[in-house]
Amino acid sequence: MRVSLAGEDGPRTRLLVDGGNGTVVLLEEWMSRVATDFRGLAADVDELRRQSAEIRQELSTIITAFNEERHWVRSLPRESADFRQRLEELDQRLNNVLDLFEKHFGGSGQTEQAMLHHEYAAEYLALVEQKILALALDVLADGPALPRDKAALVAAVCLDLFGYPEIQEQRLMDRLQHNRSVNVTRRIEEICSDARLLRQKASLGRQQRWDFGYTRGLPVDEGRQEMWPGSVDGGLVDFVVAPAYLVDSDTLLKKQRVFTATTDAEGAREHAGGAGEHPDWQSSAAGAGRAVQDLP
């Protein structure tokens, strides 16, 4: 709507807009109101961001305390009512903060099960890079072993632990029968126990899976794969050493660890992973002497 107003310098034109509730206001006044509203919204967004940072910090503190108390209680020779009560209080605090997070951010925050999967994924990586690798070094300690030999042995152990519906403990024992000292046997039993507990925890709540799938002879997919130590820089994927940790349909929490080598004359070949084919593992086992028997 336009309105002409008389002035000393002649008629002036003013633009009017709907001000709501059957009123009209000058365009300049309406724009001023809109600017004020936007400033208010910006302040609200800043406040939500501040609250989000505080909630995340509180959540991190609670989760750390919760895990410390839980591990401590499990280490006690018998149950303690006092510690169980403290665990319950921490668990309640954690749930309260999660509820607050969900309330403020409309479900965009992670649920308790999602956060636990991050913890399980970290446990999985530590199992591979510490205990399973230590087993490989122990098995191959009698003679010189190339990086590929170590990677192939770690890959074989990971396959038996995570590539089948059930952990293949006896199969793993049979693989290492010629190098199975008392120390190696103890390590295998401990690793299988840890993997069994980890698989049990990871199976609860949100869907989780171990992804062995890869295409041999292609460059490393940096979005989903990482090179295993000792791999050839700039080389092509040869085999999967440790599977990726996935939740839901395709949410990646830990990337695949892959061993890379120079260009393969066979070219690119796709492998579904899991209990399927893992090319060249048998030849690698031969290079490791008697360390690994009958790799798939």
N, C-alpha and C positions, 0 to 999 in steps of 0.2 A: 504494500500500500504506500502511496506517495501522498504527502501533504505539502501544500505550498503555504509558506508563511510570509507575511509582509515584513519588510525591514527597511532600514534607512537607505540601503543600497538597492532596493527593489525586492521582488519576491524571492524567497529561498525555498529549496525543496528538501524535505526530510523524509527518510524512509522509516516506516513503521512495520513492526513484525508482531506476530502473535505472542503475547506474554503469558498465555495460559489463563485459565479461569475466566475466559471471556474478555480479557484485557489486551490492550496493545501497548507496546513500548517503542521508544526510539531504537533504531538499529544499534547505535553506539552503546546504549544502556544494556541491550541484550548481549552484545559481544563482551561487555565488561563482566556481566554475570557469568557467562560461559568461561571466561578466563579465570574467574575466581573459583568456579567449580573444578576446573582442571588442576589448579594449584592444590585444592583440597584433595583431589584424587592422587596427585603425585606424593603428597605428604602421607596418605594412607599406604601407598605402595612402599615408600621408604620404611614406614613403621612395620609393615609385614616382613620386609627383608631383614630388619633388625631382629624381629621376633624369630624368624627362621634361623638366623645365625645362632641365637641364644638356645633355641630348641635343639639344633644339631649338636652344639657343644654339650648341653646337658645330656643328650642321648648318648654321645660318645663316652662321657664320664660314667654314666650308668652302666653301659654295656661292658666297659672295662672292669668296673667294680664287680659286676655280676659274674663275668667270666673268672676273675680272680677268686671270688668266693666259691664258685662252683667247683673249680679245680682243687681248691684247698679242702673243701668238704669231702670230695671224692678220695682224697689222699689219706683221710683219717681212717684208723683201723675200725672204728664203729661210728654209727650215726650220732650226730650231735643235734639235740633239739634247738639249742641256741643258734647254731649256724643254719639250720633249716629255716628258722624263723627269719633270719637276716636275708637268706636267699629269697624267701617269699616276699619280703618287703621290697627288695631290689627289683624283683620281677614285677611287682605291682607298680613301682615307680616307672619302670620301663614301659609298661602298658599305658599308664597315664600320659606319659610324654608322647607316645605314638598316637594315642587318641587325640591329643591336642594338635599334633602335626596334621593328622588327617582332617580335623575340623577346620583348621586355618587354610589348608591348601587343597581341599577338595579331593583327597585321595591320591594326589600326585606324589606324596611321600612313600617311602618304602615300608612295607609291613614288617612285622617281627620275623616272619618266616623268610622274607627276602633278605633281611639283614643277616640272619643265621646262615643263609647260603653263602654270603660273602665270607663268613668265618670258616665254613666248611671248605670253600674253594682255597682259602689260604692254608688250611690244614693239608689239603690234597697236594698243593705245590710243595710244601715243606716235606711231605712224605717222599715225593719223587726226588727232589733236589738234595735231600739229606740222607734219609735212610736207604732208599733204593739205590742211589748212587754209591753210598758207602758199601752196600752189599756187592755191587759190581766191582768196586775197587778191591774188596776183600777176595772175591772169587778170582780175579785176574792178577793177584799180587805175586804169583809164582813166576811170572815171565813178563816180557815186554808186551804191551797191548796198545794198539792204535786207538785214537779217539773214536773211530768207527766201531771197534770192538766193544768199547765201554757203552757207547750209545745203543748198540744192538742188544746188549744184555739188559740195559735199563728198559728198552722197548719190549723185550720178551717178558720181563717181570710185570710191566704195566699192562700188557695184553692179558696175562693170566689173572691179574687183580681186577681189571675194569672192563675187559673185552667180552666177558661172558655173563650169563644171568647169575652165576654163582662163582665165587673165587676158586680158582683151580690150584689149590695149595699142593695137592699131591703131584699134579703135573709140574709145578714149579720145582718141587723137591726132585722129581725125576730128571728134569733138565740139568740140574747141577749135581747129579749123583757122583760124578768123578771128582768134584771139588768141594764136597759137602763136609767140611770140617765141623767140629762142635760149634765153633763160632758162627759159621755160615748157617748151620741149621737153626741156631738161636735167632739169628737175624731174620731168617725167612719166617719163622713162627711169629716173631714180633711184628714184622711188616704185614703179614696176613691178618693178624689180629687187629692192627690199626686200620687196615683197609676195610675189613669187615664192619668195624664200628662206624667208620666214615660213610660207607655205603648205606648202612642202616639209618643214620641220621639224615643223609641227603635224600633218602627216599620219602621222607615225611613232608607233608605240606605241598609246596609247589613242585611241579614236575621237573625232574632233573635227569640229565643223561651225559654220558662220556662220548665225545665225538672223535672217532679215529679216522673219519673219512678224509681223503686227500687225493690229489692228482700228482702222480710221480712225473718228474721231468719238467715241472713248471717252476718259475721263480717263487720265492716265499711271498705269501699273501700277508703283508704286514698288518692288515686289519684283523686277521684270525690266527696267524702263526708267528712263532719266534724261533730263531735258530738255536739249536743246542750247542753248547760249548764244544769246540773242536771241529765244527762244520766248516766247509769251504766258503770263504767270503765271496759273495756274488754267485755262488753255485746254485744248482737246482735241487728241488726237494727230492730226496731219495726215499725216506720213510719217516713215519711218525714215531717219535720217541715216547712222548706222553700225550694222551688225548686232551682235547679241550673240555672245560667244565661249562656246561650249558644248563640254563634253567628256562622254564616255559618253552616256547617253540624254538627260539633262537637267540636268547639273551646270553651273551658271552661274558663269563666272569673270569675265566683263565684261558689264555690262548693255547693252541697246540704247540708242543715243542717238537721241532722237526730237525732231522739231520740232512744237511745239504752236501752234494758232491758235484764233481765236474759234469759236463753235459753227458747225458745218457744216450747211447746210440739207439736204444729202443724207443726213444721219444716219449711223449706224455701218455700216461696210462692212469685212468681213474680207478680208485679203490674205495670201496664203501667203508672199509675199516672194520672195527670190532673183531669178531672171530674169523674174518675173511683173510685174504691174501696180503702178505707184507713182503714185497719183492726183495730179494737179495739178502734176506736175513740168514739164510743157510750158509751162503758164502762168507758172510761176516763171522758167523759162528766158527767156521773152519779156520778163519784167521785168528781166532781167539784160542786156538788149541782145543783142549777138551772142556773148556769152560761151559759152553752152552750146547745142549744136546737136542737135536731134532726141532729146531725152531720152525714155526709154521711158515 
